[in-house]
Amino acid sequence: MSLRAAAGAAHEINNPLTTIAGHAQLVLKAVTGKKTKRSVKTIISQTARISGIIAALMGLARPTKLKAEATDIGEVIQGVLSVVHGRLKASGVSVTLDLPPDLPIIFDADPQQLEQVFLNLIINATQAMQSGGRLTLSAYGDSTREYVVVAVRDTGSGIRDEHLSAVFCLSSPRNRPVRAPVLDW
């Protein structure tokens, strides 16, 4: 199977998986029984695990050729938020967006890769706020107006100290998969 076919298959698996996870979030809010809630939480955590594996595999299968172009970071962030709006709402996450109208255009950025970065950060933040919370995205141009600084903050629990060294790793030293926060949903 070619890398392109594998990436296509992974994408086709991920679409219904996202639907299952979204519906499970809605069911979780509606059910009252302790055992049923636990079962629905298991569905949610396992769909997140599978989605993370698929995202990691798709990232490995994709060629990482940079397509630098003039990029409006604010538009990229707003586009990603529009894609995940329903999921954020179902998870009880409210969003504060601070994007000044005069944010500089970045001339050598790859908007698709930035979309993936912001999507991963938003997914990670949503997972960290298991009972809902606030996600804040802000951006500003530096004093030279050559760079844009983006801050993503959430009211979640944060990453435990013992997991910080593995944040950007796809596997542990013993070749066992690690839940890399930037790759999970």
Secondary structure by P-SEA (a helix, b strand, c coil): ccaaaaaaaaaaaaaaaaaaaaaaaaaaaccccaaaaaaaaaaaaaaaaaaaaaaaaaaaacccccccccccaaaaaaaaaaaaaaaaaaacbbbbbbbbccccccccccaaaaaaaaaaaaaaaaaaaccbbbbbbbbbbcccccbbbbbbbcccccccccccccccccccccccccccccccc
